[in-house]
């Protein structure tokens, strides 16, 4: 029995990952995570000062939420970020 073979079109995938629509989607999701992480950190007694970084690179758009600048405890920041990941699922 012959097996099907899938060959991705890397050039089209890369161009899709750099579109303004993709950047907007990633930015909305990252901002939702940042907002939820800030709220979570504040509920733990920290300041909840997270930073968002969205960058359009050569191959794709990347988004990141960077840790809580109001606390020196990385565990508080990590816990808030983990709790906030579900916030991105709710954003379209």
CORQUI-V316935 format. One line per field, one symbol per residue. ss: DSSP state (@ for helix, = for strand, . for the rest). psi: psi as a letter, one per 40 degrees, with the letter a starting at -180 (. if undefined). burial: + if it has 9 or more other C-alpha atoms within 8 Angstrom, else -. A space follows every 50 residues. Layout:
# CORQUI-V316935
ss->???
psi->???
burial->???
This chain:
# CORQUI-V316935
ss->.........@@@@@@@...@@@@@@@@@@@@@@@@@@@@@@@@....... ======....======.......@@@@@@@@@@@.@@@@...
psi->hiiihhhigdddddddeeiddddddddddddddddddddddddeeidfgi ihhhhhaddihiiihhiheeiehddddddddddedddddeh.
burial->------------+++-++---++-++++++++++-+++++++---+++++ ++-+-+---++++-+-+++-+--+-+++-++-+++-++----
